[in-house]
Amino acid sequence: KGAARFHIESGAPIIFTICYQNKPKNYTIEFHPIKIAADANIESITQSYTSILENHIRQYPDQYFWWHRRWKTKHVTKQNG
């Protein structure tokens, strides 16, 4: 939500950028300006660029790797008894 908040506070445009490999040593970089409605909120803005990311992951799933520790809590299991 950082990019969305920054946009709301500053009015700066959001340009989603993605790079994917076509073949060894051959890459494509795409720039996607995010269209933002005047009444947009953090959630709707975030959904706009998340949808683009999701589409690219579906198209090139073998090239996707999540670097951020999104779920920082450890899974806890209940013990019986």
C-alpha positions in Angstrom: 0.0 0.0 0.0 3.0 2.3 0.1 2.8 3.3 -3.5 -0.9 4.1 -3.2 -0.3 6.2 0.0 2.5 8.0 -1.7 0.3 8.8 -4.7 -2.6 10.0 -2.5 -0.3 12.3 -0.4 1.8 13.7 -3.3 -0.2 13.2 -6.5 2.8 11.5 -8.1 1.9 9.1 -10.9 2.3 5.3 -10.4 4.0 3.4 -13.1 4.1 -0.3 -12.6 7.3 -1.8 -14.2 8.0 -5.5 -14.9 10.8 -7.3 -16.5 10.7 -10.8 -17.8 13.0 -13.1 -19.7 12.1 -14.2 -23.3 15.1 -16.4 -23.8 18.6 -16.5 -22.4 20.1 -13.0 -22.4 16.9 -11.5 -23.9 14.5 -9.6 -21.7 11.5 -7.4 -22.0 10.7 -4.5 -19.7 7.2 -3.2 -19.7 5.9 0.1 -18.1 2.2 0.2 -17.1 0.9 3.7 -16.0 -1.8 3.1 -13.4 -5.0 4.9 -14.2 -6.3 6.3 -10.9 -9.8 7.7 -10.5 -10.3 10.9 -8.6 -12.2 9.2 -5.8 -9.7 6.2 -5.5 -8.6 5.0 -2.1 -5.6 3.0 -1.0 -7.3 -0.3 -1.5 -8.5 0.4 -5.1 -5.1 1.8 -6.2 -3.3 -1.2 -4.7 -5.7 -3.5 -6.5 -4.9 -1.8 -9.8 -1.3 -2.6 -9.8 -1.7 -5.9 -8.0 -3.9 -7.1 -10.8 -1.2 -6.3 -13.3 1.3 -8.3 -11.2 -1.1 -11.2 -10.9 -1.6 -11.3 -14.7 2.2 -11.4 -15.3 2.7 -14.1 -12.7 0.0 -16.2 -14.4 1.7 -15.6 -17.8 5.3 -16.3 -16.5 5.0 -18.3 -13.3 8.4 -19.8 -13.6 10.0 -16.4 -13.5 8.3 -15.2 -10.3 10.0 -15.3 -6.9 8.7 -13.5 -3.8 11.5 -11.7 -2.0 9.6 -10.2 0.8 8.7 -12.1 3.9 5.0 -11.5 3.5 3.8 -13.7 6.3 6.2 -13.0 9.2 4.4 -15.1 11.8 5.2 -18.7 12.3 2.5 -21.3 11.8 1.4 -22.6 15.1 -0.2 -26.0 15.5 -2.3 -27.2 18.4 -1.3 -30.3 20.1 -4.1 -32.8 21.0 -4.5 -33.6 24.7 
